[in-house]
Amino acid sequence: MQPTPSRAATIPPLQAPRQPAPAKRWTRGIAFMLTLAAAQAFAQTSGGAAASPSPGASGVQAPGTGEVYDLLIGTYTGGGKSEGIYVYRFDTGNGELTRVASAQTVNPSYLVVSRDRNYVYAVNELPGDNGPASQRGGVSAFRFDRASGQLSFLNRVSADGNDPCYLAISPDGKYLLAANYSVAANPGGSFAVFPLAGDGHVGASVLTVHHEGSGPVKGRQDNSHVHSTVFSPDGKYLFAQDLGVDKLYGYRYTPDGSRGLFGPTEARYTPIKAGAGPRHLIFDASGRHAYLTTELNASVTVFDYADGKLTETQSLPMTAPGFKGKIGGGALHLSPDGRFLYATNRGDVNELVAFSVNPANGHLKLLKRYSTLGKTPREFAIEPGGRWLVVGNQESDSAVFFRRDPETGELASDPKRLSIGSPVDFKFVSPS
């Protein structure tokens, strides 16, 4: 019998959708498409509270407990066994979870929280494998009441592409960007740019950027697949990680319009090893180093960063030598103090891989591989105090909470487990 967190609500399991079918190739070059209005809006409602909140405000430290944070969980909803986004109160002292709310929305597989923590944005990853290829995905906006943990639906717009899988907010808070893994009508991935209103509503896209090209892995790199869009720490550049063409595209961000909202850098892109499949990129707190997961060969690559330029300095495999099964690099995150980096490896591996970080040059050293105790770990999160790490096993309907030693980076061998349908993304929301 598997242990479960005290007072945790159990959500029926859900069968996760398969990887989206690749799109077809299209014309050469990079096309910038200005759209004036969103496509058809989709009906959506927010769910009510599933359980009463814990006494006291979120984040208040009660006697005998740790800090309490709101934990938002995004899921896949195909099959009807998951509602969408779930909100839990998480006590870092004992790992206790209390479900407080849910919001109904389709396939919210990636979430982002506004800097003032008053709004939450979610992709609606459509069509996946179950819808018509012509169906566009969506981006949904919610108001977040941190006192009660409730999410209230605001609006939804077309993602101007298929299978949106990542969101980012511009450093000035003016725009929301969505990475579209594929585009049916114009084959190849894209990213779309949406204006954000002061009341949290998301507007129709004002810019859609398409990439062209392919890679050597048939069936996975037949065309462009944008998997993430990440702003540089200095706020001047955007990097779009394209799994299909093995490139990190670089764009200048000039919101004053002097050079267009987003324009290619002189180098245009940073090439990645052919067949690697770049997925997610993060920067360290110093802004001098960046880290990338590659999905198709399951590696972590280290870069030096300066003024819009990424220079590769190291690449390490996630998988143990001699492993012959399926692999799939996923998410990566640094510990709050920046001393450790973790990454997920899916396929037949289903591991979290821990590395130590050399503070002098940002290079990584392998520490240990940990089973996620489930199948297909995609995203994970480390709570702000660094004492817990939660990872979602998408295809075994579980979220596993590991105690973490902030000094050594070690994960404890007796994790807590939450049963939840197709968990994908996790965001801890600090109350202060």
C-alpha positions as CSV (number, residue, x, y, z in Angstrom):
1,M,0.0,0.0,0.0
2,Q,1.4,3.4,-1.0
3,P,1.7,6.1,1.6
4,T,-0.3,9.3,1.0
5,P,0.0,12.7,2.5
6,S,-2.2,13.4,5.6
7,R,-5.6,14.8,4.7
8,A,-4.8,14.7,1.0
9,A,-7.7,14.6,-1.4
10,T,-7.6,11.7,-3.9
11,I,-8.4,12.5,-7.5
12,P,-9.4,9.6,-9.8
13,P,-6.6,8.5,-12.2
14,L,-6.5,9.7,-15.8
15,Q,-5.0,8.2,-18.9
16,A,-2.6,10.8,-20.4
17,P,-2.7,11.7,-24.1
18,R,0.0,10.6,-26.4
19,Q,2.7,12.8,-27.8
20,P,1.2,15.2,-30.5
21,A,1.6,14.0,-34.0
22,P,4.3,15.9,-35.9
23,A,3.2,18.6,-38.4
24,K,4.3,18.8,-42.0
25,R,7.1,21.0,-43.4
26,W,6.4,24.4,-44.9
27,T,8.3,27.2,-46.6
28,R,11.8,28.3,-45.7
29,G,12.7,31.2,-43.3
30,I,11.1,32.8,-40.3
31,A,7.7,34.5,-40.8
32,F,6.3,37.1,-38.5
33,M,2.5,37.2,-38.6
34,L,0.4,39.9,-37.1
35,T,-3.0,38.9,-36.0
36,L,-5.7,41.3,-35.1
37,A,-8.2,39.2,-33.3
38,A,-8.4,35.9,-31.5
39,A,-10.2,32.9,-32.9
40,Q,-13.3,31.5,-31.4
41,A,-13.5,31.8,-27.6
42,F,-14.1,28.7,-25.6
43,A,-16.6,28.3,-22.8
44,Q,-15.0,27.7,-19.4
45,T,-16.0,27.7,-15.7
46,S,-14.1,27.8,-12.5
47,G,-14.6,25.1,-9.9
48,G,-15.5,25.6,-6.3
49,A,-13.6,24.7,-3.2
50,A,-13.2,21.0,-2.7
51,A,-12.2,21.3,1.0
52,S,-12.1,24.0,3.6
53,P,-8.8,25.9,3.8
54,S,-6.5,25.4,6.8
55,P,-7.0,27.9,9.5
56,G,-5.0,31.1,9.1
57,A,-3.6,32.8,6.0
58,S,-1.4,31.0,3.5
59,G,2.3,31.3,4.4
60,V,1.7,32.0,8.1
61,Q,3.9,29.8,10.3
62,A,1.8,28.1,13.0
63,P,3.3,26.5,16.1
64,G,4.8,23.1,15.3
65,T,4.5,23.5,11.5
66,G,6.5,25.0,8.7
67,E,5.7,27.6,6.2
68,V,2.4,27.1,4.3
69,Y,2.3,27.7,0.6
70,D,-0.3,27.4,-2.1
71,L,0.6,24.7,-4.6
72,L,-1.0,24.9,-8.0
73,I,-1.1,21.7,-10.1
74,G,-1.8,21.6,-13.8
75,T,-3.1,18.4,-15.4
76,Y,-4.3,16.7,-18.6
77,T,-8.0,16.3,-18.6
78,G,-8.7,13.9,-21.5
79,G,-11.0,11.2,-20.2
80,G,-12.8,13.4,-17.8
81,K,-11.1,12.2,-14.6
82,S,-9.3,15.4,-13.9
83,E,-11.0,18.8,-13.8
84,G,-8.0,21.0,-14.7
85,I,-6.1,23.1,-12.2
86,Y,-6.0,22.1,-8.5
87,V,-5.0,24.3,-5.5
88,Y,-3.6,22.7,-2.4
89,R,-2.2,24.2,0.9
90,F,1.2,22.6,1.5
91,D,2.8,22.7,5.0
92,T,6.6,22.5,4.7
93,G,6.9,21.3,8.3
94,N,5.2,17.9,7.8
95,G,4.4,17.7,4.1
96,E,0.7,17.9,4.9
97,L,-1.6,18.7,1.9
98,T,-5.1,20.2,2.0
99,R,-7.0,20.6,-1.2
100,V,-8.8,23.9,-1.2
101,A,-10.0,24.6,-4.8
102,S,-10.1,23.5,-8.4
103,A,-10.8,25.3,-11.7
104,Q,-12.2,23.5,-14.7
105,T,-10.2,24.1,-17.9
106,V,-9.0,21.8,-20.7
107,N,-5.5,20.3,-20.5
108,P,-3.8,23.0,-18.4
109,S,-0.4,21.3,-18.9
110,Y,1.7,24.4,-18.1
111,L,1.0,27.3,-15.7
112,V,2.6,30.7,-15.0
113,V,1.8,33.0,-12.1
114,S,1.9,36.8,-12.4
115,R,4.6,38.6,-10.4
116,D,2.0,40.1,-8.0
117,R,0.6,36.6,-7.6
118,N,-3.0,37.8,-8.3
119,Y,-3.4,36.0,-11.7
120,V,-2.7,32.6,-13.1
121,Y,-2.3,31.7,-16.8
122,A,-2.7,28.2,-18.2
123,V,-2.2,26.7,-21.7
124,N,-5.0,24.6,-23.1
125,E,-3.0,22.0,-24.9
126,L,-5.2,21.1,-27.8
127,P,-5.8,19.3,-30.0
128,G,-3.4,16.6,-28.8
129,D,-4.2,13.3,-30.4
130,N,-7.9,13.4,-29.8
131,G,-9.0,16.5,-31.7
132,P,-9.1,17.7,-35.3
133,A,-5.7,18.9,-36.6
134,S,-7.4,22.2,-37.4
135,Q,-8.3,22.9,-33.8
136,R,-6.2,25.6,-32.1
137,G,-5.0,25.4,-28.6
138,G,-5.9,28.1,-26.0
139,V,-4.5,30.3,-23.3
140,S,-6.7,30.9,-20.2
141,A,-6.5,33.6,-17.5
142,F,-7.7,33.3,-13.9
143,R,-7.9,35.6,-11.0
144,F,-6.2,34.0,-7.9
145,D,-7.4,34.9,-4.4
146,R,-4.5,34.0,-2.2
147,A,-6.5,34.3,1.0
148,S,-8.9,31.6,0.0
149,G,-7.0,29.8,-2.7
150,Q,-9.8,30.2,-5.2
151,L,-9.3,30.6,-8.9
152,S,-11.9,32.6,-10.9
153,F,-12.0,32.3,-14.7
154,L,-11.4,35.6,-16.5
155,N,-11.1,34.7,-20.2
156,R,-9.6,32.5,-22.9
157,V,-8.0,33.3,-26.3
158,S,-6.7,31.2,-29.1
159,A,-3.1,30.2,-28.8
160,D,-2.8,30.8,-32.6
161,G,-1.2,27.4,-32.8
162,N,-1.6,23.8,-31.9
163,D,-0.5,22.1,-28.7
164,P,0.7,25.1,-26.6
165,C,3.1,23.7,-24.0
166,Y,4.8,26.6,-22.3
167,L,4.1,30.1,-21.0
168,A,6.3,33.1,-20.1
169,I,5.6,36.6,-18.9
170,S,7.8,39.4,-20.2
171,P,10.0,41.1,-17.6
172,D,7.9,44.3,-17.7
173,G,4.7,42.3,-17.2
174,K,3.1,43.6,-20.5
175,Y,3.0,40.4,-22.5
176,L,2.4,36.7,-22.2
177,L,4.2,34.3,-24.6
178,A,3.0,30.8,-25.5
179,A,5.1,28.2,-27.2
180,N,3.1,26.2,-29.7
181,Y,4.6,22.8,-30.3
182,S,2.9,22.5,-33.7
183,V,0.8,24.5,-36.2
184,A,-1.6,22.5,-38.4
185,A,-2.5,25.1,-41.0
186,N,1.1,26.3,-41.4
187,P,3.2,23.2,-40.5
188,G,5.9,23.9,-37.9
189,G,6.0,25.2,-34.4
190,S,5.5,28.9,-33.4
191,F,5.4,31.2,-30.5
192,A,2.6,33.8,-30.0
193,V,2.6,37.0,-28.0
194,F,-0.4,38.2,-26.1
195,P,-0.9,41.6,-24.3
196,L,-1.9,41.5,-20.7
197,A,-4.5,43.9,-19.2
198,G,-4.2,45.5,-15.8
199,D,-7.2,43.4,-14.6
200,G,-5.5,40.2,-15.6
201,H,-7.3,39.5,-18.8
202,V,-5.2,38.2,-21.7
203,G,-5.8,39.8,-25.1
204,A,-5.7,38.3,-28.6
205,S,-2.2,37.6,-30.0
206,V,-0.4,40.6,-31.6
207,L,2.5,38.6,-33.0
208,T,3.0,35.0,-34.1
209,V,6.6,33.9,-35.0
210,H,7.0,30.7,-37.1
211,H,10.2,28.7,-37.5
212,E,11.2,26.5,-40.5
213,G,13.4,23.5,-40.7
214,S,13.8,19.9,-39.6
215,G,16.2,17.5,-37.8
216,P,17.5,14.0,-38.3
217,V,15.1,12.2,-36.0
218,K,12.3,10.9,-38.2
219,G,8.8,11.4,-36.7
220,R,10.0,13.8,-34.1
221,Q,12.0,16.4,-36.1
222,D,10.2,16.5,-39.4
223,N,9.5,20.2,-38.8
224,S,9.8,22.9,-36.2
225,H,8.5,22.2,-32.6
226,V,8.9,25.2,-30.3
227,H,9.0,23.8,-26.7
228,S,9.7,26.8,-24.5
229,T,10.3,30.6,-24.6
230,V,12.5,32.1,-21.9
231,F,13.6,35.7,-21.3
232,S,17.2,36.4,-20.4
233,P,17.9,37.7,-16.9
234,D,18.7,41.2,-18.2
235,G,15.2,41.4,-19.9
236,K,16.6,42.3,-23.3
237,Y,16.4,39.0,-25.1
238,L,14.1,36.0,-25.6
239,F,15.3,32.5,-26.4
240,A,12.9,30.1,-28.2
241,Q,13.9,26.4,-27.8
242,D,13.0,24.5,-31.0
243,L,13.1,20.7,-30.5
244,G,12.4,20.1,-34.2
245,V,15.3,21.9,-35.7
246,D,17.9,21.7,-32.9
247,K,18.3,25.5,-32.4
248,L,17.9,28.0,-29.7
249,Y,16.5,31.1,-31.5
250,G,17.5,34.5,-30.1
251,Y,15.3,37.6,-30.3
252,R,15.8,41.2,-29.1
253,Y,12.9,42.4,-26.9
254,T,12.2,46.1,-27.6
255,P,8.8,47.0,-26.2
256,D,9.3,50.7,-27.1
257,G,8.8,49.6,-30.8
258,S,12.1,51.0,-31.9
259,R,13.1,47.7,-33.5
260,G,9.8,45.9,-33.6
261,L,8.5,44.0,-30.5
262,F,10.7,41.0,-31.2
263,G,13.5,40.9,-33.8
264,P,16.1,38.3,-34.5
265,T,19.6,38.8,-33.1
266,E,22.6,39.1,-35.4
267,A,23.5,35.4,-34.8
268,R,19.8,34.4,-35.1
269,Y,20.3,31.2,-33.2
270,T,22.5,28.9,-31.1
271,P,23.0,25.5,-32.8
272,I,22.6,22.4,-30.7
273,K,23.9,18.9,-31.4
274,A,21.9,17.3,-34.3
275,G,19.1,15.1,-33.1
276,A,19.3,16.3,-29.5
277,G,15.9,18.1,-29.4
278,P,16.2,21.1,-27.1
279,R,13.3,21.4,-24.7
280,H,13.7,23.7,-21.6
281,L,16.1,26.5,-20.7
282,I,16.8,28.2,-17.4
283,F,19.3,30.8,-16.1
284,D,21.0,30.9,-12.8
285,A,20.6,33.8,-10.4
286,S,23.9,35.5,-11.5
287,G,22.7,35.7,-15.0
288,R,26.0,34.4,-16.2
289,H,25.1,30.8,-16.9
290,A,22.2,28.9,-18.5
291,Y,21.1,25.3,-18.5
292,L,19.2,23.3,-21.2
293,T,17.5,19.9,-21.3
294,T,17.5,18.1,-24.6
295,E,14.6,15.7,-24.9
296,L,15.7,13.3,-27.7
297,N,19.1,12.4,-26.3
298,A,18.4,13.2,-22.6
299,S,21.2,15.5,-21.8
300,V,21.8,18.7,-19.8
301,T,23.9,21.4,-21.6
302,V,25.6,24.3,-19.8
303,F,26.2,27.7,-21.4
304,D,27.9,30.9,-20.5
305,Y,25.6,33.9,-21.1
306,A,26.5,37.5,-22.0
307,D,24.5,40.2,-23.9
308,G,22.2,37.9,-25.8
309,K,24.8,35.3,-26.6
310,L,24.9,31.7,-25.4
311,T,28.2,29.8,-25.5
312,E,28.2,26.1,-24.8
313,T,30.7,25.0,-22.2
314,Q,29.6,21.5,-21.1
315,S,27.1,18.7,-21.9
316,L,26.3,15.8,-19.6
317,P,24.1,12.8,-20.3
318,M,21.2,12.2,-17.9
319,T,21.1,8.4,-18.5
320,A,23.4,5.9,-16.9
321,P,26.1,4.3,-19.2
322,G,24.9,1.3,-20.9
323,F,21.1,2.0,-20.6
324,K,19.3,0.6,-23.7
325,G,15.7,1.6,-23.1
326,K,13.7,4.7,-24.2
327,I,14.8,8.0,-22.8
328,G,13.3,11.5,-22.8
329,G,14.8,14.6,-21.1
330,G,12.1,16.8,-19.5
331,A,12.2,19.7,-17.1
332,L,15.1,21.1,-15.1
333,H,15.3,23.5,-12.1
334,L,17.9,24.9,-9.8
335,S,17.6,24.7,-6.0
336,P,16.7,28.0,-4.4
337,D,20.3,28.6,-3.4
338,G,21.6,27.7,-6.9
339,R,24.0,25.0,-5.6
340,F,22.2,22.0,-7.2
341,L,20.4,21.3,-10.4
342,Y,17.8,18.6,-11.0
343,A,16.3,17.3,-14.3
344,T,13.7,14.7,-15.2
345,N,14.3,11.8,-17.6
346,R,11.3,9.9,-18.9
347,G,10.8,7.0,-21.3
348,D,11.8,3.8,-19.6
349,V,14.1,5.6,-17.1
350,N,11.7,7.6,-15.0
351,E,14.3,9.4,-12.9
352,L,15.2,12.7,-11.3
353,V,18.9,13.3,-11.9
354,A,20.7,15.5,-9.4
355,F,23.9,17.6,-10.1
356,S,26.0,19.9,-8.0
357,V,26.9,23.3,-9.5
358,N,30.4,24.7,-9.5
359,P,29.9,28.3,-8.5
360,A,33.1,29.4,-10.3
361,N,32.1,28.4,-13.9
362,G,28.5,26.9,-13.6
363,H,29.7,23.5,-14.6
364,L,27.8,20.4,-13.3
365,K,28.9,17.3,-11.5
366,L,26.6,14.2,-11.4
367,L,25.5,13.4,-7.8
368,K,22.8,10.8,-8.0
369,R,19.8,9.4,-9.9
370,Y,16.5,9.0,-8.1
371,S,13.5,6.9,-9.2
372,T,10.3,9.1,-9.4
373,L,8.4,6.0,-8.3
374,G,6.1,6.3,-11.3
375,K,5.9,6.7,-15.0
376,T,6.6,9.7,-17.2
377,P,7.8,12.5,-14.9
378,R,7.6,15.8,-16.8
379,E,7.6,18.9,-14.6
380,F,8.6,19.2,-10.9
381,A,9.1,22.0,-8.4
382,I,11.2,22.8,-5.4
383,E,9.4,24.7,-2.6
384,P,10.9,28.1,-1.9
385,G,12.6,27.0,1.3
386,G,14.3,24.1,-0.5
387,R,13.1,21.4,1.9
388,W,10.7,19.6,-0.5
389,L,10.7,18.6,-4.1
390,V,7.5,17.5,-5.8
391,V,7.4,15.6,-9.2
392,G,4.4,14.5,-11.2
393,N,4.2,11.1,-12.8
394,Q,1.9,11.8,-15.7
395,E,1.1,8.3,-16.8
396,S,0.8,6.7,-13.4
397,D,-1.4,9.5,-11.9
398,S,0.7,10.4,-8.9
399,A,2.6,13.3,-7.5
400,V,5.5,12.3,-5.2
401,F,6.8,14.7,-2.5
402,F,10.5,14.1,-1.5
403,R,12.0,15.6,1.5
404,R,15.2,17.4,0.5
405,D,18.3,18.2,2.4
406,P,19.3,21.8,1.4
407,E,22.9,21.3,2.4
408,T,23.6,18.1,0.5
409,G,20.9,18.2,-2.2
410,E,19.9,14.6,-1.2
411,L,16.3,13.4,-1.5
412,A,14.9,11.2,1.2
413,S,13.9,7.6,0.6
414,D,10.5,7.9,2.2
415,P,8.4,10.3,0.1
416,K,4.8,11.2,0.4
417,R,2.4,10.5,-2.4
418,L,-0.7,12.2,-3.8
419,S,-3.0,10.4,-6.2
420,I,-4.0,12.8,-8.9
421,G,-5.0,12.3,-12.6
422,S,-2.2,13.0,-15.1
423,P,-0.3,15.7,-13.2
424,V,2.1,17.8,-15.3
425,D,3.0,21.1,-13.9
426,F,3.5,22.5,-10.3
427,K,3.8,26.1,-9.1
428,F,4.4,27.1,-5.4
429,V,2.9,30.5,-4.7
430,S,4.6,32.4,-1.9
431,P,2.2,34.6,0.1
432,S,4.7,37.3,0.9
